[in-house]
Amino acid sequence: MFFARAAILAALASYATAQTFTDCDPTKKSCPADPALGTEHTWNFNSSLNEKIWNMKTGEYEFSDEGAHFTLSEEGQSTLLQSNFYIFFGVVEAHVKMAAGAGLISSVVLESDDLDEIDWEWVGYNTSQVQSNFFGKGNDSSWDRGGYHDVTNADTEFHNYTTYWDQDKLQWWIDGVMVRQLNYDDPLTLGGSQYPQTPCRVQFSLWPAGQKSAKQGTIEWAGGLVDWDKAPFTMTLGHLRVEDFHSGKEYSYSDHSGSWQSIDVLDGNSTALTELNKPPAKSLSEKWDDLGQGAHIGVYIGAAVAAAICVAGLVFFCLRQRRKGRLEKALESDQVMDNRNEMNNFQNDWRQSEWKQHGGYQQVTN
């Protein structure tokens, strides 16, 4: 039983690493600096995304009062929401409902450019458990890093899954209770080299591990192939709180070691902080209140003039129509009179003709 489970976890580790990616690995070459969050903020995800802060990398994003919905409706689909900012140690508090269904994986992930990774993962066939995991520099050679934690009704109720992460320890919390702690010098970190310690993005995804093209061990771990006849499947992200333990504009790697000591913090306001501090768009009433008294008077005068022009135009139109109606009526009356006179003349001519034909002329002669 132990070896069977180990084989599944080993397949999982390989597949999970295959799903990770980086545009530029700072342990191999010089890379652009990472834009920082540099603050603490809470998102409710009940409105459209701010694309300067979040990027829907794959799939589609839908929102409601409940939060963000990541939905798979047919084979070949997957979803990934990724932050445009990075945190250099911090707290990620995510309120999540997992997607239920064999073969499906819901996840909350912290991932760095050099593939340090911290995971929460829900396997769709098991709605009463969540898995914790971590990787260092994309290393998937060890299969014994995962943890398993009981949580009831994970698909129908929101639970608070919190990651606390600093240079000394990594903690996973569920609904305010710590369920796991990993220290920097834990044997699993291989002397700290496999401890996640570089600036990370925040990512959320729902993806089908149980697909025909996957390895058999991955399919078994996911609980079998996805039954697409039961689609759609939905993972929901409620409100999210993210705290960056550093305040600055961006993070850069001073060397290729991938150690937290090599990370430089550039002072200044981050793009994310600037965007978050922007005042919300004003309503029409607020914009009206911002106008001065003179502007109000000008608007009133303009409106009055416009109304007067409209009234004058309406009066002119009515008078014109009335005049036109009178003219048409007069013309119609003249036509009637002409027709009547013509008919009278015709009748008189006819009577005279009849009178002559019936002896009127002979009587006059006699």
N, C-alpha and C positions, 0 to 999 in steps of 0.2 A: 504494500500500500504506500509506504514511504517513497519507494523508488518510482512508482507510477506518478505520484504527485510531483516528485522532483523533476521527472521528465516533462510533465506539463508546464511546470514553472520555467524550466529551461527554454522550452519552445516559446513561451510567453515572453521571456526576456529578449529573445532574438527578434520576435515580431515587434515588440514595443520599440526596440531600438531602431528597427527598420522604418517605423513610422515617424521617428524624430528627424529633424533636418535643421540645417543652419546655412545661411547665405554666406557666412564667412567665419571660419574657425580661428579665433585669436591665438590658439596654441600652435598654429601652423604658419600663420602669416599676419601681417599688420592689417587691421580691420577698422572700419569707421567706429567712432564712439557710439555708445548706446544712449539714447535719450532717456532721462530719468523721469520717474514720477515725482520724487522729491517732496512728497506731502502725504497726507492721509485723506481718503475720500470714500464716500459710500454711493454706489449706484443702485437704482431700483429696477432698471431695465424695463420700464413700462412705457417707453417711448422709443422713437427711432434712434439709431446709433449716432453718436458724434464720431464721424469718420477720422477726425484728427486724433482721437484717443483710442478707438477700437477699429479693428479690421476683420471683416467676415471673410476669412481666407478661403474657405470652401463652404458650399451649401448656402442655405438661406436662413435669415433671422426673422422671426415673428415675435410680436410683443402683445401683451395684454396687461391688465391691472395686476396680474399675478407675477409677471416677470417675462424673461426671454424664453422662447420655445425653440428647441432644436429638434427638427422632425425629419425622419426618414420615411419616405412613402413608397419607394421602389428600389429594386436592386441596382447597385452601382452608386448610390448616393452616400455621402458622408458630410459631416458638418465640423467646422473649426472656427471658433471666435478667438482672436488673438489681440492682446493689448499692443499698442504702438509704443508703450513705455516699458521701462525695466525698473525693478526694485533690487537694491543691493542690501539683502537681509530685510526682514519685515514680517508682516502678518497678512494673511489672506483668509478672510472669513466669508465662505460661500454658503448660501442657503439653497439646497438642491433637492429636486425630485428626480431620481434616476428613471431611465426608460426600461420598462419591463419587456422581456422577450428573449428567448434563447438566441445566442450568437451576437448580442448587442453589448457594446461597451460604452458606458457613460464615464466621463473623466473630467477632473480638474487638475491641471498640470502647471508647475513652474518649470521653465526651461531656459537655459542660457545659450549663448552663441557657441560655447565650447561643449555643449551637450551635458552639462550638469542638469539633473532633473529631480523633481519632487512630485509624487503622484498621489491622488485619490482616484480609485477606479471601482466602478460598479459593474458586475457581470450580470447581464439582464435576466438570466434564469433564476437568480438568487436575490430576492427582494428584501432579505433580512440580514444582509452583510455588505460591508465595504472593505476594499483592500487598500493598504498603504504601501508605498514603495519609493525607492530612490535609486539614482544612478549617478556615477561620476564620470565625466568626460566621455559619455556614450558607451562605457564599458558594460557589456552584457555577459561577461564570462561567469558571473556568479548568479545562481538561481535562488539563493536562500535569503534575499533581502526583503521579501514581501511580508506584510503583516495582514491578519484577518480580524475584523472587528464587527461585532453584532450591532445591528441597528434595525429597529422594527419599522415595517411599512415604509421602506425607503422609496418606494415608487409612488405612494399616494399621499405622503406627508413630507413637508419641508423639514429637513434637519440641518443643523448648523455644523458644517465641516470646516474646521479652522486649522491652518498651518502656521506655526510659530517657528521662525527661522533666524538664527544669528550665527556668528562665527564659532560658537562653542557647542550649540545643541540645536536639534531639529525635533519639533514636537507636532504630533497629530492630535487634535481634540475633536470630540463629537458632543454637541449640545452642552458645552461647558465642562466636559470631563476629558482629561487627558488620557488617551488610550495607548499612546506609544511615545517613547523618547529615544532619539539616536544622538549620542555624543560624538563630537569631532574625532575623538581618539578611540571610538568603538572598534573592535576587531573587524566588523563588517566594512569599515571605511578604509581598511588596509593602511593604517597609519595616517589617516586624514586625506590621502590622495584621492579616495573615492567619495569624500564628503562633498555634497553640493555647496559651493562657496563663491560663485561668480554671479553677476547681475542677471536676473531672470525676467522673462516675459510671463504674463498670466494668460493661460489658455483654457478653453472649455470646448469639449467635443463630444459628439455621439457618432460612433462609427461601427460598421459591421465586421467584427473579427471572424464571425462564423460565415465565411463565404468559401465557395468551392476552390478558389485559387489559393487559399491559406494552407499552411502546414497542418497535418493531422493533429499534432499536439496543441496547436492554437485553437483549432475547431473544438477539441475536447474541453480545453480550458474555458472557452466561451459558452459551452453548454450545447454545442451542436450548430447546425446551419440555421441561418435566419429563415423563418417561415414568412415569406413576403405576402402570403395571402392574409396574414393578420395585421398588415400595415394599415395605418401609419403608426410609428413608434415615436414617442416624444420624451425628451429630457427637458426639464424646466429649471432655469436659474432664477431664483428670486433675488433679493437684494444682496449686494456684494460690498464688503468693506476691504480696502487694500491700504496698508500702511507701509511706507518706505522708511527704513530706519536711517537713511541718509537724506539730507536735503542738498540738492545741487541741480545743475543743469544737465549733466551727462556723465557717463562712466566710461573710462577707457582702460585698456590693458597696457601696462608699462613694459611687460615682457611676455614671453610665451609660456610661462610656468603654469598659468591657470589657477594660481593661488589667490586667496582673498587679499593677501598683503600686496599683490601686484596691481590692484585696482586703484586708479586715480579718480578722484571726485572733482569735477570742475564746478566751481561756485557759480551761482546765478539762478535765475528762475527757469525752470524747465518749460518746454512747450506745453506739456500736459497741465502744469500748474497755471500757466498763463491762460490756457483755454478754460480751465475750471473756474478761474476767477473772473471771467468775462461776465458782465451783468446780463441777466436773462433778457430776451427780447421783450420790449414793452408792448402793452396792449394799446388799442386806439385811444381809450380813455386816458391812459397814462401819458401818451404822446400829446393829447389835447391839453392836459394839465400842465405839461412842460412849456407850452406856448405862453408868451407874455400877454398882458392885457391888450396891448396895441394890436398884436396878431389876432387875438380873439375878435376885437372890433372890426379889423380888416376882413376877417372871415365872415362875420355877420353882415357887413356892408356888401361884400361880394355876393353872399347868398341872397340878400335882399334885391340887389340889382338883377341877378340872374332870375329870381322869381318874378320881378317886374317885367323883364323882357319876355318871359314865358307867358305871363298874363296878357301883355300887349299883343303878342303874337296870336294868342288864342282869340282875343277880341277881334283883331284884324281878320282872322280866318272866318270867324262867325259872321262878321259884317259882309265879308266878301261872298260867303255862301248865301247869305240872306239876299244880297243884291242880285246874285246870279239866279236865285230862285224866283225873285220878282220878275226879272227879265224873261226867264223861261215861261213864267205864267202869262206874262203879257203877250209874248209871241204865240203862245198856245191859244190865247183868247182871240187874237187877230186871225189866226188860222181857222178857228171855229166860225168866226163871223164870215170870213170869205167862203167857207164851205156852205154856210147857211144861205148866203146871198146867191151863190151859184145854184144851189138846189131850188130856191124860189124862182129864179129866172128860168130854169129848166122846166119847172112845173107850169109857169105862165105860158111859155111857148107851147107846151104840150096841150094845154087847155084851148088856146086859140086855134091850134091845128085841128083839134077834135071838133070844135064849134063850127069851123068852116066845113069840115067833111060831113057833118050831120045836118046841113040845111040852113045854117045860120045865114049864109050869103044869099040863098034864094029868097028867104023871107024879107030881107032888106030890099031886093030888086023888085018884088011884087008890091 
